[in-house]
Amino acid sequence: MKPIIKTFPTTKFIGMNSRFSYSDYRIGELWEKFMPRRYEIQNVIGADLFNIQINPENFDFNPQTEFVKWAAIPVSNFDFVPEGMQTLFVEEGLYAVFNHVGDASKARETFAYIFGVWLPNSEYELDNRPHFEILGEKYKSNSPDSEEEIRIPIKKTI
């Protein structure tokens, strides 16, 4: 599995967020709250949904370490933010883009490859910016032929 290296542009998002750890990972609850309300968001850009993770500085993948997860949609502006939702501004940056095929339970294998094989053997290192998955038209939740785009923030190794 070889990624495409590309720059993600500066993007504004509106959505909902919550704190999780890998030992207490209830992402389904966040999406269950967000999905029925996503139509309240105005000035939406495209139809893709974004599953965004913001890690603390020097994140070590410890199962107890907390991070923030977002269920969000890109927007052109923050003129109207529905009640109970928040804004997120993601600055432009370099990303390794991987295509994950399979149901959500198989994503752990893809991430293990990315962080355990690809990244240590690449000319890049992890950058402290948001990680995210783009859930586009080929995303089918728990279907074996579901596809999602995984974007890992990177920078050239010095």
N, CA, C and O atoms as a GROMACS GRO file, in nm:
protein
  632
    1MET      N    1   0.086  -0.117   0.000
    1MET     CA    2   0.000   0.000   0.000
    1MET      C    3   0.090   0.123   0.000
    1MET      O    4   0.159   0.151   0.098
    2LYS      N    5   0.087   0.196  -0.110
    2LYS     CA    6   0.172   0.314  -0.124
    2LYS      C    7   0.081   0.437  -0.124
    2LYS      O    8  -0.015   0.443  -0.200
    3PRO      N    9   0.113   0.535  -0.040
    3PRO     CA   10   0.028   0.654  -0.035
    3PRO      C   11   0.060   0.752  -0.146
    3PRO      O   12   0.164   0.745  -0.211
    4ILE      N   13  -0.032   0.843  -0.167
    4ILE     CA   14  -0.009   0.960  -0.250
    4ILE      C   15   0.024   1.072  -0.151
    4ILE      O   16  -0.044   1.089  -0.050
    5ILE      N   17   0.127   1.149  -0.180
    5ILE     CA   18   0.165   1.262  -0.094
    5ILE      C   19   0.106   1.387  -0.157
    5ILE      O   20   0.136   1.420  -0.272
    6LYS      N   21   0.022   1.456  -0.080
    6LYS     CA   22  -0.040   1.577  -0.135
    6LYS      C   23  -0.066   1.680  -0.026
    6LYS      O   24  -0.073   1.648   0.093
    7THR      N   25  -0.080   1.802  -0.070
    7THR     CA   26  -0.109   1.913   0.021
    7THR      C   27  -0.260   1.927   0.034
    7THR      O   28  -0.332   1.934  -0.065
    8PHE      N   29  -0.306   1.932   0.158
    8PHE     CA   30  -0.447   1.958   0.186
    8PHE      C   31  -0.459   2.108   0.210
    8PHE      O   32  -0.384   2.164   0.290
    9PRO      N   33  -0.554   2.174   0.141
    9PRO     CA   34  -0.564   2.319   0.155
    9PRO      C   35  -0.624   2.361   0.290
    9PRO      O   36  -0.688   2.282   0.358
   10THR      N   37  -0.602   2.486   0.325
   10THR     CA   38  -0.666   2.544   0.443
   10THR      C   39  -0.816   2.524   0.428
   10THR      O   40  -0.874   2.557   0.324
   11THR      N   41  -0.880   2.471   0.533
   11THR     CA   42  -1.022   2.437   0.524
   11THR      C   43  -1.094   2.472   0.654
   11THR      O   44  -1.041   2.454   0.764
   12LYS      N   45  -1.216   2.523   0.639
   12LYS     CA   46  -1.304   2.551   0.753
   12LYS      C   47  -1.404   2.436   0.766
   12LYS      O   48  -1.455   2.386   0.666
   13PHE      N   49  -1.430   2.395   0.890
   13PHE     CA   50  -1.526   2.288   0.916
   13PHE      C   51  -1.626   2.333   1.022
   13PHE      O   52  -1.595   2.415   1.109
   14ILE      N   53  -1.746   2.279   1.013
   14ILE     CA   54  -1.844   2.290   1.121
   14ILE      C   55  -1.886   2.148   1.155
   14ILE      O   56  -1.910   2.066   1.067
   15GLY      N   57  -1.894   2.120   1.285
   15GLY     CA   58  -1.933   1.986   1.326
   15GLY      C   59  -1.945   1.976   1.477
   15GLY      O   60  -1.964   2.075   1.547
   16MET      N   61  -1.934   1.853   1.523
   16MET     CA   62  -1.940   1.824   1.666
   16MET      C   63  -1.814   1.751   1.705
   16MET      O   64  -1.754   1.680   1.624
   17ASN      N   65  -1.773   1.768   1.831
   17ASN     CA   66  -1.652   1.699   1.876
   17ASN      C   67  -1.670   1.644   2.016
   17ASN      O   68  -1.760   1.684   2.090
   18SER      N   69  -1.582   1.550   2.049
   18SER     CA   70  -1.583   1.488   2.181
   18SER      C   71  -1.445   1.433   2.210
   18SER      O   72  -1.368   1.405   2.118
   19ARG      N   73  -1.413   1.418   2.338
   19ARG     CA   74  -1.283   1.362   2.380
   19ARG      C   75  -1.296   1.211   2.394
   19ARG      O   76  -1.395   1.160   2.445
   20PHE      N   77  -1.193   1.140   2.346
   20PHE     CA   78  -1.187   0.995   2.354
   20PHE      C   79  -1.046   0.952   2.387
   20PHE      O   80  -0.952   1.031   2.383
   21SER      N   81  -1.031   0.826   2.418
   21SER     CA   82  -0.901   0.758   2.421
   21SER      C   83  -0.924   0.627   2.345
   21SER      O   84  -1.038   0.589   2.320
   22TYR      N   85  -0.817   0.560   2.310
   22TYR     CA   86  -0.835   0.432   2.239
   22TYR      C   87  -0.895   0.326   2.331
   22TYR      O   88  -0.957   0.231   2.283
   23SER      N   89  -0.879   0.342   2.461
   23SER     CA   90  -0.938   0.245   2.554
   23SER      C   91  -1.086   0.276   2.580
   23SER      O   92  -1.158   0.192   2.634
   24ASP      N   93  -1.132   0.394   2.542
   24ASP     CA   94  -1.271   0.435   2.561
   24ASP      C   95  -1.318   0.504   2.433
   24ASP      O   96  -1.351   0.623   2.433
   25TYR      N   97  -1.319   0.428   2.324
   25TYR     CA   98  -1.342   0.483   2.191
   25TYR      C   99  -1.488   0.463   2.151
   25TYR      O  100  -1.528   0.356   2.106
   26ARG      N  101  -1.567   0.569   2.170
   26ARG     CA  102  -1.711   0.563   2.142
   26ARG      C  103  -1.746   0.655   2.025
   26ARG      O  104  -1.840   0.734   2.034
   27ILE      N  105  -1.672   0.643   1.917
   27ILE     CA  106  -1.690   0.733   1.803
   27ILE      C  107  -1.831   0.722   1.744
   27ILE      O  108  -1.884   0.820   1.692
   28GLY      N  109  -1.891   0.605   1.753
   28GLY     CA  110  -2.027   0.587   1.700
   28GLY      C  111  -2.127   0.681   1.764
   28GLY      O  112  -2.219   0.729   1.698
   29GLU      N  113  -2.109   0.708   1.893
   29GLU     CA  114  -2.200   0.800   1.964
   29GLU      C  115  -2.192   0.941   1.906
   29GLU      O  116  -2.294   1.009   1.892
   30LEU      N  117  -2.071   0.985   1.873
   30LEU     CA  118  -2.053   1.118   1.815
   30LEU      C  119  -2.124   1.127   1.680
   30LEU      O  120  -2.196   1.223   1.653
   31TRP      N  121  -2.102   1.027   1.595
   31TRP     CA  122  -2.164   1.028   1.463
   31TRP      C  123  -2.316   1.013   1.470
   31TRP      O  124  -2.387   1.069   1.388
   32GLU      N  125  -2.366   0.938   1.568
   32GLU     CA  126  -2.511   0.926   1.585
   32GLU      C  127  -2.575   1.060   1.621
   32GLU      O  128  -2.688   1.087   1.581
   33LYS      N  129  -2.504   1.143   1.695
   33LYS     CA  130  -2.554   1.277   1.728
   33LYS      C  131  -2.544   1.371   1.607
   33LYS      O  132  -2.633   1.452   1.583
   34PHE      N  133  -2.434   1.358   1.533
   34PHE     CA  134  -2.408   1.451   1.423
   34PHE      C  135  -2.493   1.425   1.298
   34PHE      O  136  -2.549   1.519   1.241
   35MET      N  137  -2.505   1.301   1.256
   35MET     CA  138  -2.567   1.270   1.126
   35MET      C  139  -2.708   1.327   1.110
   35MET      O  140  -2.736   1.385   1.004
   36PRO      N  141  -2.798   1.314   1.206
   36PRO     CA  142  -2.932   1.370   1.185
   36PRO      C  143  -2.933   1.523   1.177
   36PRO      O  144  -3.028   1.582   1.125
   37ARG      N  145  -2.828   1.587   1.228
   37ARG     CA  146  -2.825   1.734   1.234
   37ARG      C  147  -2.736   1.797   1.126
   37ARG      O  148  -2.730   1.919   1.115
   38ARG      N  149  -2.668   1.715   1.048
   38ARG     CA  150  -2.573   1.770   0.950
   38ARG      C  151  -2.641   1.862   0.848
   38ARG      O  152  -2.576   1.950   0.792
   39TYR      N  153  -2.769   1.842   0.823
   39TYR     CA  154  -2.840   1.923   0.724
   39TYR      C  155  -2.866   2.066   0.773
   39TYR      O  156  -2.907   2.152   0.695
   40GLU      N  157  -2.843   2.091   0.901
   40GLU     CA  158  -2.858   2.227   0.955
   40GLU      C  159  -2.740   2.317   0.915
   40GLU      O  160  -2.750   2.439   0.922
   41ILE      N  161  -2.631   2.255   0.873
   41ILE     CA  162  -2.510   2.332   0.839
   41ILE      C  163  -2.529   2.398   0.703
   41ILE      O  164  -2.571   2.333   0.607
   42GLN      N  165  -2.498   2.526   0.696
   42GLN     CA  166  -2.512   2.603   0.572
   42GLN      C  167  -2.375   2.626   0.508
   42GLN      O  168  -2.271   2.609   0.572
   43ASN      N  169  -2.378   2.664   0.380
   43ASN     CA  170  -2.256   2.696   0.305
   43ASN      C  171  -2.158   2.579   0.298
   43ASN      O  172  -2.037   2.596   0.306
   44VAL      N  173  -2.215   2.459   0.281
   44VAL     CA  174  -2.136   2.335   0.275
   44VAL      C  175  -2.060   2.328   0.143
   44VAL      O  176  -2.112   2.366   0.038
   45ILE      N  177  -1.938   2.278   0.150
   45ILE     CA  178  -1.856   2.255   0.030
   45ILE      C  179  -1.852   2.104   0.007
   45ILE      O  180  -1.792   2.032   0.087
   46GLY      N  181  -1.913   2.055  -0.100
   46GLY     CA  182  -1.910   1.913  -0.133
   46GLY      C  183  -2.002   1.830  -0.045
   46GLY      O  184  -2.076   1.882   0.038
   47ALA      N  185  -1.995   1.697  -0.066
   47ALA     CA  186  -2.083   1.605   0.007
   47ALA      C  187  -2.006   1.514   0.102
   47ALA      O  188  -2.067   1.432   0.171
   48ASP      N  189  -1.874   1.528   0.109
   48ASP     CA  190  -1.794   1.439   0.193
   48ASP      C  191  -1.808   1.473   0.341
   48ASP      O  192  -1.825   1.589   0.379
   49LEU      N  193  -1.802   1.368   0.423
   49LEU     CA  194  -1.799   1.382   0.568
   49LEU      C  195  -1.655   1.362   0.614
   49LEU      O  196  -1.581   1.285   0.552
   50PHE      N  197  -1.615   1.430   0.720
   50PHE     CA  198  -1.478   1.421   0.770
   50PHE      C  199  -1.477   1.372   0.914
   50PHE      O  200  -1.545   1.427   1.000
   51ASN      N  201  -1.400   1.267   0.938
   51ASN     CA  202  -1.375   1.213   1.071
   51ASN      C  203  -1.235   1.262   1.110
   51ASN      O  204  -1.136   1.207   1.063
   52ILE      N  205  -1.228   1.364   1.194
   52ILE     CA  206  -1.102   1.434   1.222
   52ILE      C  207  -1.055   1.403   1.363
   52ILE      O  208  -1.134   1.402   1.457
   53GLN      N  209  -0.924   1.378   1.377
   53GLN     CA  210  -0.866   1.353   1.509
   53GLN      C  211  -0.757   1.454   1.536
   53GLN      O  212  -0.666   1.473   1.456
   54ILE      N  213  -0.767   1.519   1.653
   54ILE     CA  214  -0.665   1.615   1.695
   54ILE      C  215  -0.598   1.559   1.820
   54ILE      O  216  -0.659   1.546   1.926
   55ASN      N  217  -0.471   1.525   1.804
   55ASN     CA  218  -0.394   1.464   1.912
   55ASN      C  219  -0.320   1.570   1.994
   55ASN      O  220  -0.288   1.677   1.942
   56PRO      N  221  -0.294   1.540   2.120
   56PRO     CA  222  -0.210   1.632   2.198
   56PRO      C  223  -0.066   1.627   2.146
   56PRO      O  224  -0.027   1.533   2.077
   57GLU      N  225   0.011   1.729   2.178
   57GLU     CA  226   0.152   1.733   2.140
   57GLU      C  227   0.223   1.607   2.190
   57GLU      O  228   0.196   1.561   2.301
   58ASN      N  229   0.312   1.551   2.109
   58ASN     CA  230   0.388   1.429   2.143
   58ASN      C  231   0.297   1.310   2.173
   58ASN      O  232   0.326   1.231   2.264
   59PHE      N  233   0.189   1.297   2.099
   59PHE     CA  234   0.096   1.186   2.116
   59PHE      C  235   0.170   1.054   2.099
   59PHE      O  236   0.246   1.037   2.004
   60ASP      N  237   0.149   0.962   2.191
   60ASP     CA  238   0.227   0.837   2.193
   60ASP      C  239   0.145   0.712   2.166
   60ASP      O  240   0.196   0.601   2.181
   61PHE      N  241   0.019   0.726   2.126
   61PHE     CA  242  -0.070   0.614   2.097
   61PHE      C  243  -0.095   0.527   2.219
   61PHE      O  244  -0.138   0.413   2.205
   62ASN      N  245  -0.069   0.580   2.339
   62ASN     CA  246  -0.103   0.511   2.462
   62ASN      C  247  -0.255   0.497   2.467
   62ASN      O  248  -0.325   0.595   2.442
   63PRO      N  249  -0.309   0.379   2.498
   63PRO     CA  250  -0.454   0.360   2.499
   63PRO      C  251  -0.530   0.452   2.594
   63PRO      O  252  -0.650   0.473   2.577
   64GLN      N  253  -0.460   0.508   2.695
   64GLN     CA  254  -0.526   0.596   2.792
   64GLN      C  255  -0.519   0.744   2.755
   64GLN      O  256  -0.592   0.825   2.812
   65THR      N  257  -0.433   0.781   2.662
   65THR     CA  258  -0.416   0.921   2.625
   65THR      C  259  -0.538   0.972   2.549
   65THR      O  260  -0.582   0.909   2.452
   66GLU      N  261  -0.590   1.084   2.593
   66GLU     CA  262  -0.709   1.140   2.528
   66GLU      C  263  -0.674   1.227   2.408
   66GLU      O  264  -0.568   1.288   2.402
   67PHE      N  265  -0.766   1.230   2.314
   67PHE     CA  266  -0.757   1.313   2.195
   67PHE      C  267  -0.898   1.361   2.163
   67PHE      O  268  -0.995   1.315   2.223
   68VAL      N  269  -0.909   1.454   2.070
   68VAL     CA  270  -1.040   1.508   2.031
   68VAL      C  271  -1.077   1.456   1.893
   68VAL      O  272  -0.996   1.461   1.800
   69LYS      N  273  -1.198   1.405   1.880
   69LYS     CA  274  -1.252   1.358   1.752
   69LYS      C  275  -1.362   1.451   1.707
   69LYS      O  276  -1.442   1.499   1.788
   70TRP      N  277  -1.366   1.477   1.578
   70TRP     CA  278  -1.468   1.560   1.517
   70TRP      C  279  -1.545   1.482   1.412
   70TRP      O  280  -1.486   1.404   1.337
   71ALA      N  281  -1.675   1.501   1.406
   71ALA     CA  282  -1.760   1.463   1.294
   71ALA      C  283  -1.794   1.596   1.229
   71ALA      O  284  -1.861   1.679   1.290
   72ALA      N  285  -1.748   1.619   1.106
   72ALA     CA  286  -1.757   1.754   1.051
   72ALA      C  287  -1.775   1.756   0.900
   72ALA      O  288  -1.756   1.656   0.831
   73ILE      N  289  -1.812   1.874   0.852
   73ILE     CA  290  -1.832   1.899   0.710
   73ILE      C  291  -1.759   2.028   0.675
   73ILE      O  292  -1.764   2.125   0.751
   74PRO      N  293  -1.688   2.031   0.558
   74PRO     CA  294  -1.622   2.156   0.517
   74PRO      C  295  -1.725   2.261   0.473
   74PRO      O  296  -1.826   2.230   0.410
   75VAL      N  297  -1.696   2.386   0.508
   75VAL     CA  298  -1.785   2.497   0.475
   75VAL      C  299  -1.705   2.614   0.418
   75VAL      O  300  -1.584   2.622   0.436
   76SER      N  301  -1.775   2.703   0.348
   76SER     CA  302  -1.708   2.819   0.290
   76SER      C  303  -1.689   2.932   0.392
   76SER      O  304  -1.600   3.016   0.376
   77ASN      N  305  -1.773   2.933   0.497
   77ASN     CA  306  -1.759   3.038   0.598
   77ASN      C  307  -1.825   2.993   0.728
   77ASN      O  308  -1.894   2.891   0.734
   78PHE      N  309  -1.803   3.071   0.832
   78PHE     CA  310  -1.860   3.042   0.964
   78PHE      C  311  -1.975   3.137   0.997
   78PHE      O  312  -2.001   3.164   1.114
   79ASP      N  313  -2.044   3.189   0.895
   79ASP     CA  314  -2.150   3.288   0.918
   79ASP      C  315  -2.264   3.234   1.004
   79ASP      O  316  -2.323   3.308   1.082
   80PHE      N  317  -2.295   3.106   0.989
   80PHE     CA  318  -2.402   3.046   1.069
   80PHE      C  319  -2.352   2.913   1.125
   80PHE      O  320  -2.315   2.823   1.049
   81VAL      N  321  -2.351   2.902   1.256
   81VAL     CA  322  -2.310   2.778   1.323
   81VAL      C  323  -2.431   2.728   1.402
   81VAL      O  324  -2.474   2.794   1.497
   82PRO      N  325  -2.485   2.611   1.365
   82PRO     CA  326  -2.601   2.559   1.438
   82PRO      C  327  -2.571   2.541   1.587
   82PRO      O  328  -2.458   2.512   1.626
   83GLU      N  329  -2.674   2.559   1.668
   83GLU     CA  330  -2.660   2.542   1.812
   83GLU      C  331  -2.607   2.402   1.843
   83GLU      O  332  -2.653   2.303   1.786
   84GLY      N  333  -2.511   2.395   1.934
   84GLY     CA  334  -2.454   2.267   1.973
   84GLY      C  335  -2.341   2.220   1.883
   84GLY      O  336  -2.284   2.113   1.906
   85MET      N  337  -2.307   2.298   1.780
   85MET     CA  338  -2.196   2.265   1.691
   85MET      C  339  -2.085   2.367   1.710
   85MET      O  340  -2.106   2.474   1.766
   86GLN      N  341  -1.966   2.332   1.662
   86GLN     CA  342  -1.849   2.418   1.676
   86GLN      C  343  -1.779   2.432   1.541
   86GLN      O  344  -1.808   2.361   1.445
   87THR      N  345  -1.686   2.528   1.538
   87THR     CA  346  -1.606   2.550   1.418
   87THR      C  347  -1.465   2.495   1.438
   87THR      O  348  -1.414   2.488   1.550
   88LEU      N  349  -1.405   2.455   1.327
   88LEU     CA  350  -1.267   2.406   1.327
   88LEU      C  351  -1.199   2.461   1.203
   88LEU      O  352  -1.254   2.454   1.093
   89PHE      N  353  -1.079   2.515   1.221
   89PHE     CA  354  -1.000   2.569   1.110
   89PHE      C  355  -0.876   2.483   1.097
   89PHE      O  356  -0.796   2.475   1.191
   90VAL      N  357  -0.858   2.418   0.983
   90VAL     CA  358  -0.741   2.333   0.959
   90VAL      C  359  -0.654   2.403   0.855
   90VAL      O  360  -0.698   2.432   0.744
   91GLU      N  361  -0.529   2.429   0.895
   91GLU     CA  362  -0.437   2.498   0.805
   91GLU      C  363  -0.380   2.402   0.700
   91GLU      O  364  -0.375   2.281   0.720
   92GLU      N  365  -0.338   2.460   0.589
   92GLU     CA  366  -0.277   2.384   0.481
   92GLU      C  367  -0.160   2.302   0.533
   92GLU      O  368  -0.086   2.346   0.621
   93GLY      N  369  -0.144   2.182   0.478
   93GLY     CA  370  -0.031   2.100   0.517
   93GLY      C  371  -0.016   1.977   0.430
   93GLY      O  372  -0.106   1.941   0.355
   94LEU      N  373   0.099   1.913   0.443
   94LEU     CA  374   0.132   1.794   0.366
   94LEU      C  375   0.074   1.670   0.432
   94LEU      O  376   0.082   1.654   0.554
   95TYR      N  377   0.015   1.582   0.352
   95TYR     CA  378  -0.047   1.459   0.403
   95TYR      C  379  -0.009   1.339   0.318
   95TYR      O  380   0.008   1.350   0.196
   96ALA      N  381   0.004   1.224   0.384
   96ALA     CA  382   0.013   1.095   0.316
   96ALA      C  383  -0.130   1.044   0.306
   96ALA      O  384  -0.199   1.032   0.407
   97VAL      N  385  -0.173   1.015   0.184
   97VAL     CA  386  -0.312   0.976   0.160
   97VAL      C  387  -0.318   0.827   0.125
   97VAL      O  388  -0.260   0.783   0.025
   98PHE      N  389  -0.388   0.752   0.207
   98PHE     CA  390  -0.405   0.608   0.189
   98PHE      C  391  -0.551   0.579   0.160
   98PHE      O  392  -0.640   0.643   0.217
   99ASN      N  393  -0.577   0.483   0.072
   99ASN     CA  394  -0.714   0.441   0.044
   99ASN      C  395  -0.740   0.312   0.122
   99ASN      O  396  -0.678   0.209   0.095
  100HIS      N  397  -0.833   0.318   0.216
  100HIS     CA  398  -0.870   0.199   0.294
  100HIS      C  399  -0.994   0.137   0.232
  100HIS      O  400  -1.096   0.204   0.214
  101VAL      N  401  -0.986   0.008   0.199
  101VAL     CA  402  -1.101  -0.066   0.147
  101VAL      C  403  -1.136  -0.174   0.248
  101VAL      O  404  -1.050  -0.251   0.291
  102GLY      N  405  -1.264  -0.179   0.287
  102GLY     CA  406  -1.310  -0.278   0.383
  102GLY      C  407  -1.392  -0.213   0.492
  102GLY      O  408  -1.399  -0.090   0.502
  103ASP      N  409  -1.453  -0.296   0.573
  103ASP     CA  410  -1.536  -0.239   0.679
  103ASP      C  411  -1.450  -0.174   0.787
  103ASP      O  412  -1.328  -0.191   0.790
  104ALA      N  413  -1.515  -0.100   0.874
  104ALA     CA  414  -1.444  -0.021   0.975
  104ALA      C  415  -1.357  -0.106   1.066
  104ALA      O  416  -1.254  -0.058   1.115
  105SER      N  417  -1.396  -0.231   1.091
  105SER     CA  418  -1.317  -0.316   1.180
  105SER      C  419  -1.180  -0.349   1.122
  105SER      O  420  -1.089  -0.386   1.197
  106LYS      N  421  -1.164  -0.338   0.992
  106LYS     CA  422  -1.036  -0.366   0.926
  106LYS      C  423  -0.943  -0.244   0.925
  106LYS      O  424  -0.826  -0.255   0.889
  107ALA      N  425  -0.995  -0.128   0.963
  107ALA     CA  426  -0.914  -0.005   0.959
  107ALA      C  427  -0.794  -0.016   1.052
  107ALA      O  428  -0.688   0.041   1.022
  108ARG      N  429  -0.807  -0.086   1.162
  108ARG     CA  430  -0.695  -0.103   1.256
  108ARG      C  431  -0.573  -0.162   1.184
  108ARG      O  432  -0.460  -0.122   1.211
  109GLU      N  433  -0.596  -0.258   1.094
  109GLU     CA  434  -0.486  -0.318   1.017
  109GLU      C  435  -0.420  -0.215   0.926
  109GLU      O  436  -0.297  -0.211   0.914
  110THR      N  437  -0.500  -0.131   0.864
  110THR     CA  438  -0.446  -0.027   0.777
  110THR      C  439  -0.362   0.071   0.857
  110THR      O  440  -0.252   0.107   0.815
  111PHE      N  441  -0.413   0.115   0.972
  111PHE     CA  442  -0.337   0.208   1.057
  111PHE      C  443  -0.209   0.142   1.110
  111PHE      O  444  -0.106   0.209   1.121
  112ALA      N  445  -0.214   0.014   1.142
  112ALA     CA  446  -0.094  -0.057   1.189
  112ALA      C  447   0.012  -0.056   1.080
  112ALA      O  448   0.131  -0.037   1.109
  113TYR      N  449  -0.028  -0.076   0.955
  113TYR     CA  450   0.066  -0.072   0.844
  113TYR      C  451   0.124   0.069   0.829
  113TYR      O  452   0.245   0.086   0.816
  114ILE      N  453   0.036   0.170   0.832
  114ILE     CA  454   0.081   0.309   0.812
  114ILE      C  455   0.186   0.347   0.916
  114ILE      O  456   0.294   0.396   0.881
  115PHE      N  457   0.155   0.324   1.044
  115PHE     CA  458   0.244   0.369   1.151
  115PHE      C  459   0.355   0.270   1.185
  115PHE      O  460   0.459   0.310   1.238
  116GLY      N  461   0.335   0.143   1.154
  116GLY     CA  462   0.435   0.041   1.189
  116GLY      C  463   0.529   0.005   1.077
  116GLY      O  464   0.641  -0.041   1.102
  117VAL      N  465   0.486   0.024   0.952
  117VAL     CA  466   0.569  -0.015   0.837
  117VAL      C  467   0.601   0.106   0.748
  117VAL      O  468   0.718   0.141   0.731
  118TRP      N  469   0.497   0.169   0.694
  118TRP     CA  470   0.523   0.274   0.596
  118TRP      C  471   0.598   0.393   0.656
  118TRP      O  472   0.705   0.429   0.607
  119LEU      N  473   0.545   0.454   0.761
  119LEU     CA  474   0.605   0.577   0.815
  119LEU      C  475   0.750   0.558   0.859
  119LEU      O  476   0.835   0.640   0.822
  120PRO      N  477   0.784   0.453   0.936
  120PRO     CA  478   0.924   0.437   0.979
  120PRO      C  479   1.021   0.414   0.863
  120PRO      O  480   1.141   0.439   0.876
  121ASN      N  481   0.970   0.366   0.749
  121ASN     CA  482   1.055   0.338   0.634
  121ASN      C  483   1.046   0.444   0.525
  121ASN      O  484   1.098   0.426   0.415
  122SER      N  485   0.979   0.554   0.555
  122SER     CA  486   0.962   0.661   0.456
  122SER      C  487   1.061   0.774   0.486
  122SER      O  488   1.136   0.770   0.583
  123GLU      N  489   1.059   0.874   0.400
  123GLU     CA  490   1.141   0.993   0.421
  123GLU      C  491   1.065   1.100   0.500
  123GLU      O  492   1.104   1.217   0.501
  124TYR      N  493   0.956   1.059   0.565
  124TYR     CA  494   0.870   1.152   0.639
  124TYR      C  495   0.859   1.114   0.785
  124TYR      O  496   0.890   1.001   0.825
  125GLU      N  497   0.814   1.210   0.864
  125GLU     CA  498   0.779   1.185   1.003
  125GLU      C  499   0.642   1.246   1.029
  125GLU      O  500   0.595   1.330   0.953
  126LEU      N  501   0.580   1.202   1.136
  126LEU     CA  502   0.448   1.250   1.172
  126LEU      C  503   0.456   1.398   1.210
  126LEU      O  504   0.546   1.440   1.282
  127ASP      N  505   0.361   1.475   1.160
  127ASP     CA  506   0.353   1.617   1.196
  127ASP      C  507   0.237   1.634   1.295
  127ASP      O  508   0.140   1.559   1.290
  128ASN      N  509   0.248   1.731   1.383
  128ASN     CA  510   0.145   1.752   1.486
  128ASN      C  511   0.033   1.842   1.432
  128ASN      O  512   0.021   1.959   1.469
  129ARG      N  513  -0.046   1.785   1.345
  129ARG     CA  514  -0.163   1.850   1.286
  129ARG      C  515  -0.276   1.748   1.284
  129ARG      O  516  -0.254   1.631   1.314
  130PRO      N  517  -0.397   1.791   1.251
  130PRO     CA  518  -0.509   1.697   1.251
  130PRO      C  519  -0.490   1.580   1.154
  130PRO      O  520  -0.440   1.597   1.043
  131HIS      N  521  -0.530   1.462   1.199
  131HIS     CA  522  -0.540   1.342   1.117
  131HIS      C  523  -0.687   1.335   1.075
  131HIS      O  524  -0.774   1.381   1.149
  132PHE      N  525  -0.715   1.278   0.959
  132PHE     CA  526  -0.857   1.262   0.927
  132PHE      C  527  -0.882   1.156   0.821
  132PHE      O  528  -0.793   1.116   0.746
  133GLU      N  529  -1.007   1.113   0.820
  133GLU     CA  530  -1.056   1.024   0.716
  133GLU      C  531  -1.166   1.099   0.642
  133GLU      O  532  -1.249   1.167   0.703
  134ILE      N  533  -1.165   1.086   0.510
  134ILE     CA  534  -1.271   1.144   0.429
  134ILE      C  535  -1.367   1.031   0.393
  134ILE      O  536  -1.330   0.932   0.330
  135LEU      N  537  -1.491   1.049   0.434
  135LEU     CA  538  -1.595   0.950   0.409
  135LEU      C  539  -1.677   1.002   0.292
  135LEU      O  540  -1.772   1.079   0.310
  136GLY      N  541  -1.640   0.959   0.172
  136GLY     CA  542  -1.703   1.008   0.050
  136GLY      C  543  -1.812   0.916   0.000
  136GLY      O  544  -1.868   0.837   0.077
  137GLU      N  545  -1.842   0.926  -0.128
  137GLU     CA  546  -1.954   0.850  -0.186
  137GLU      C  547  -1.931   0.699  -0.184
  137GLU      O  548  -2.027   0.623  -0.190
  138LYS      N  549  -1.806   0.654  -0.178
  138LYS     CA  550  -1.778   0.510  -0.175
  138LYS      C  551  -1.778   0.452  -0.033
  138LYS      O  552  -1.761   0.332  -0.015
  139TYR      N  553  -1.798   0.539   0.066
  139TYR     CA  554  -1.801   0.493   0.206
  139TYR      C  555  -1.936   0.430   0.235
  139TYR      O  556  -2.041   0.490   0.212
  140LYS      N  557  -1.933   0.306   0.287
  140LYS     CA  558  -2.056   0.232   0.315
  140LYS      C  559  -2.052   0.172   0.454
  140LYS      O  560  -2.099   0.060   0.474
  141SER      N  561  -1.998   0.242   0.549
  141SER     CA  562  -1.994   0.202   0.690
  141SER      C  563  -1.932   0.064   0.708
  141SER      O  564  -1.811   0.050   0.692
  142ASN      N  565  -2.010  -0.037   0.741
  142ASN     CA  566  -1.954  -0.169   0.773
  142ASN      C  567  -1.957  -0.267   0.657
  142ASN      O  568  -1.954  -0.388   0.679
  143SER      N  569  -1.962  -0.218   0.536
  143SER     CA  570  -1.963  -0.304   0.418
  143SER      C  571  -1.819  -0.344   0.382
  143SER      O  572  -1.728  -0.262   0.395
  144PRO      N  573  -1.797  -0.467   0.336
  144PRO     CA  574  -1.661  -0.509   0.298
  144PRO      C  575  -1.607  -0.435   0.176
  144PRO      O  576  -1.486  -0.436   0.153
  145ASP      N  577  -1.694  -0.372   0.097
  145ASP     CA  578  -1.645  -0.297  -0.019
  145ASP      C  579  -1.648  -0.145   0.005
  145ASP      O  580  -1.642  -0.067  -0.090
  146SER      N  581  -1.658  -0.106   0.130
  146SER     CA  582  -1.654   0.036   0.167
  146SER      C  583  -1.514   0.092   0.143
  146SER      O  584  -1.415   0.022   0.160
  147GLU      N  585  -1.508   0.219   0.103
  147GLU     CA  586  -1.379   0.285   0.083
  147GLU      C  587  -1.378   0.419   0.156
  147GLU      O  588  -1.477   0.492   0.158
  148GLU      N  589  -1.264   0.450   0.215
  148GLU     CA  590  -1.244   0.581   0.276
  148GLU      C  591  -1.100   0.623   0.255
  148GLU      O  592  -1.011   0.539   0.240
  149GLU      N  593  -1.079   0.753   0.254
  149GLU     CA  594  -0.946   0.808   0.234
  149GLU      C  595  -0.889   0.846   0.370
  149GLU      O  596  -0.947   0.928   0.442
  150ILE      N  597  -0.776   0.788   0.405
  150ILE     CA  598  -0.709   0.818   0.532
  150ILE      C  599  -0.597   0.918   0.503
  150ILE      O  600  -0.513   0.895   0.415
  151ARG      N  601  -0.596   1.028   0.577
  151ARG     CA  602  -0.493   1.131   0.558
  151ARG      C  603  -0.414   1.148   0.688
  151ARG      O  604  -0.468   1.180   0.793
  152ILE      N  605  -0.283   1.126   0.676
  152ILE     CA  606  -0.191   1.134   0.789
  152ILE      C  607  -0.101   1.256   0.769
  152ILE      O  608  -0.036   1.268   0.665
  153PRO      N  609  -0.096   1.348   0.867
  153PRO     CA  610  -0.013   1.468   0.853
  153PRO      C  611   0.136   1.432   0.863
  153PRO      O  612   0.178   1.366   0.958
  154ILE      N  613   0.212   1.477   0.766
  154ILE     CA  614   0.355   1.443   0.762
  154ILE      C  615   0.439   1.567   0.733
  154ILE      O  616   0.390   1.671   0.690
  155LYS      N  617   0.569   1.550   0.760
  155LYS     CA  618   0.668   1.650   0.719
  155LYS      C  619   0.795   1.573   0.685
  155LYS      O  620   0.817   1.462   0.734
  156LYS      N  621   0.878   1.633   0.601
  156LYS     CA  622   1.004   1.568   0.563
  156LYS      C  623   1.091   1.548   0.686
  156LYS      O  624   1.102   1.636   0.772
  157THR      N  625   1.154   1.431   0.693
  157THR     CA  626   1.248   1.404   0.802
  157THR      C  627   1.370   1.492   0.782
  157THR      O  628   1.421   1.506   0.671
  158ILE      N  629   1.415   1.551   0.890
  158ILE     CA  630   1.531   1.642   0.881
  158ILE      C  631   1.660   1.564   0.889
  158ILE      O  632   1.768   1.623   0.883
   0.00000   0.00000   0.00000
